[in-house]
Amino acid sequence: MLHYIENPDSIRNDELSKYKKEWMKNALDLVPDFLLSTFPVEVKLLFHDVFQNYVRAMKTAIMEYILRSPDERKRLHILTLPHQVLTAAERQARNGGYSIVEYQGTHKRKTQAETEIKFRLITYNIVVSQLTNWWQEFRKFKLVDLQNLRQVVKERDSERDN
């Protein structure tokens, strides 16, 4: 989804509703006059950031609407939905967060993670071991006998020279 939001060719800025002047006026009224006169460049940069955030929020809303609507997905030929991948911090917060209070199931999640990691390491170890053995077995396997090939090439070159 991030690709469609940040790509200027997917949802063009002229397709979005404009930031209303009334909103701009309300925001400027909240900034004290001495800040406007003392730091005009910084205030301008802040409002530029506000406009960029507005555009990003509008594109995100459009994409969420499209992805949630089966009719829109069908119309735009979107066959699969991207699934959100949570960061480790988000997963931990969802599962009880970092706290000195032990939540129910904390130890179970820890042992499940340990078991999954052990399984992956053992599986990778077995695969790498098998690949190493396979490489050792076929290391001496020759598809072409280089000694005979060199001899044939020398004989052909000597015949051409004569």
Phi and psi in degrees as a GROMACS rama.xvg file:
@    title "Ramachandran Plot"
@    xaxis  label "Phi"
@    yaxis  label "Psi"
@TYPE xy
-59.131  -35.2383  LEU-2
-59.79  -43.9553  HIS-3
-72.1448  -29.0704  TYR-4
-75.6215  -42.6195  ILE-5
-88.8357  -17.2373  GLU-6
-78.5405  119.707  ASN-7
-67.974  -15.8462  PRO-8
-85.3527  -16.6167  ASP-9
-82.3849  -62.7012  SER-10
-117.118  109.411  ILE-11
-76.9163  150.509  ARG-12
-64.6838  -29.2391  ASN-13
-72.993  -10.8714  ASP-14
-86.1481  -8.34645  GLU-15
-91.9547  153.568  LEU-16
-69.4729  143.631  SER-17
-75.1086  152.73  LYS-18
-71.0436  121.633  TYR-19
-72.1335  143.638  LYS-20
-62.939  -31.5194  LYS-21
-62.6717  -39.8227  GLU-22
-64.7195  -41.5357  TRP-23
-62.6264  -43.3807  MET-24
-63.7516  -43.0364  LYS-25
-62.6506  -39.7302  ASN-26
-67.9041  -41.7242  ALA-27
-65.5653  -32.7843  LEU-28
-64.8941  -25.52  ASP-29
-79.4318  -17.9442  LEU-30
-88.1253  126.279  VAL-31
-61.588  146.91  PRO-32
-60.4217  -38.011  ASP-33
-65.9138  -29.425  PHE-34
-71.9034  -38.8331  LEU-35
-63.1345  -39.7134  LEU-36
-79.9297  -32.9732  SER-37
-81.5107  -39.6328  THR-38
-126.041  62.8317  PHE-39
-66.5121  -36.3761  PRO-40
-67.0092  -43.4506  VAL-41
-64.7426  -40.691  GLU-42
-64.0857  -39.9599  VAL-43
-62.8001  -41.8243  LYS-44
-63.4112  -40.1351  LEU-45
-62.6974  -41.9982  LEU-46
-69.3673  -31.8161  PHE-47
-61.9924  -42.5247  HIS-48
-62.1779  -39.6498  ASP-49
-61.4603  -43.3558  VAL-50
-64.3848  -41.354  PHE-51
-63.6964  -41.1977  GLN-52
-65.0375  -36.8586  ASN-53
-62.3415  -47.0319  TYR-54
-61.6354  -44.7584  VAL-55
-63.2298  -41.7994  ARG-56
-64.2499  -39.5005  ALA-57
-66.2169  -43.2521  MET-58
-64.6955  -39.2981  LYS-59
-62.8426  -42.8186  THR-60
-62.8206  -41.7834  ALA-61
-63.2991  -45.6299  ILE-62
-64.4874  -39.7774  MET-63
-64.6652  -39.2826  GLU-64
-62.1754  -46.3369  TYR-65
-62.0938  -44.7717  ILE-66
-72.1977  -26.1853  LEU-67
-85.6033  -19.8846  ARG-68
-93.1839  115.345  SER-69
-60.6537  -35.8029  PRO-70
-65.3757  -43.3424  ASP-71
-66.8185  -40.8555  GLU-72
-61.1011  -41.6715  ARG-73
-66.4715  -43.4271  LYS-74
-62.2542  -37.4585  ARG-75
-95.0309  6.49593  LEU-76
58.7464  43.6611  HIS-77
-96.0168  106.977  ILE-78
-85.7273  -38.7702  LEU-79
-121.909  152.009  THR-80
-101.373  136.542  LEU-81
-72.327  139.607  PRO-82
-100.343  144.473  HIS-83
-76.185  130.947  GLN-84
-102.879  117.266  VAL-85
-79.3356  147.145  LEU-86
-74.7008  166.816  THR-87
-60.6814  -39.7469  ALA-88
-65.0576  -39.9845  ALA-89
-66.0255  -41.6549  GLU-90
-62.4906  -44.1651  ARG-91
-63.9801  -42.6161  GLN-92
-63.6342  -38.5118  ALA-93
-67.6294  -32.0436  ARG-94
-94.7332  16.776  ASN-95
125.38  -14.9681  GLY-96
75.9225  173.772  GLY-97
-86.8728  117.047  TYR-98
-155.976  156.389  SER-99
-79.5747  -15.1856  ILE-100
-80.0643  127.346  VAL-101
-85.162  121.531  GLU-102
-85.5983  155.934  TYR-103
-63.0429  130.181  GLN-104
91.1034  -0.455432  GLY-105
-61.6791  -47.0438  THR-106
-65.4709  -36.6553  HIS-107
-62.6627  -43.3411  LYS-108
-63.0655  -39.1018  ARG-109
-64.2031  -46.4525  LYS-110
-68.0451  -34.0588  THR-111
-64.2535  -42.9897  GLN-112
-64.5906  -42.4011  ALA-113
-61.1595  -44.2882  GLU-114
-62.5867  -43.0952  THR-115
-64.1611  -42.3613  GLU-116
-65.744  -43.5146  ILE-117
-59.7467  -44.2456  LYS-118
-60.846  -44.9226  PHE-119
-64.0012  -43.7445  ARG-120
-63.8785  -42.3782  LEU-121
-64.1989  -43.8229  ILE-122
-61.8278  -47.0353  THR-123
-62.4702  -39.9649  TYR-124
-62.6831  -43.1642  ASN-125
-63.6227  -44.1529  ILE-126
-63.7898  -46.7153  VAL-127
-64.0625  -39.93  VAL-128
-61.6034  -45.2398  SER-129
-64.5559  -40.2207  GLN-130
-64.6754  -39.5063  LEU-131
-64.0557  -44.7587  THR-132
-61.9039  -42.6841  ASN-133
-61.5271  -43.2343  TRP-134
-62.7623  -42.0502  TRP-135
-64.1608  -38.9861  GLN-136
-67.2375  -41.859  GLU-137
-95.3663  4.35069  PHE-138
-62.6545  -38.2525  ARG-139
-91.9278  -3.03029  LYS-140
-70.4154  127.937  PHE-141
-118.972  125.31  LYS-142
-78.2822  -31.4727  LEU-143
-128.454  131.53  VAL-144
-81.526  105.347  ASP-145
-64.7452  -34.541  LEU-146
-62.7507  -47.8996  GLN-147
-66.1259  -37.5776  ASN-148
-62.7993  -42.8591  LEU-149
-61.7569  -41.8769  ARG-150
-62.4104  -43.4366  GLN-151
-64.0195  -42.4022  VAL-152
-64.4397  -43.0278  VAL-153
-61.2355  -44.5626  LYS-154
-63.1052  -42.3715  GLU-155
-64.6322  -41.8527  ARG-156
-65.2442  -39.3939  ASP-157
-67.7488  -35.5248  SER-158
-67.3998  -38.2362  GLU-159
-66.7616  -37.8449  ARG-160
-68.1944  -27.6907  ASP-161
